[in-house]
Amino acid sequence: SHWPEFTIKFGIKTYKMAVCSNHVHAIIRIHSGDLYKKFVQAFAGTLSKSLAIRWQSRPFTRLLNWGREYDKACRYVEQNWLESMGFIDYRERIEERRRREA
């Protein structure tokens, strides 16, 4: 994994992470928007080259507040990891259901 070298290079603290079959979830702390942009470009480019893939969409980013938002995001990332590892069955997300029904 290239993650450790990127956390050092960009000064990232990782709180939770889930590497799934076709996407990655990470709850991180990074010190600036500029560093975040550089990190995403470097990390996505490195993954793309090493896995010989092309990304289908841009990264989704959301700023979290400590407390409930952070706790909810941590549970979501953990659920994704458990599903991707096959420990629990996949559960459709509300957003997916809404898109499918629209």
Summary of the structure (lengths in Angstrom):
residues: 102
radius of gyration: 14.8
end to end distance: 38.5
largest distance: 43.3
contacts: 212
relative contact order: 0.15
helix: 51%
strand: 13%
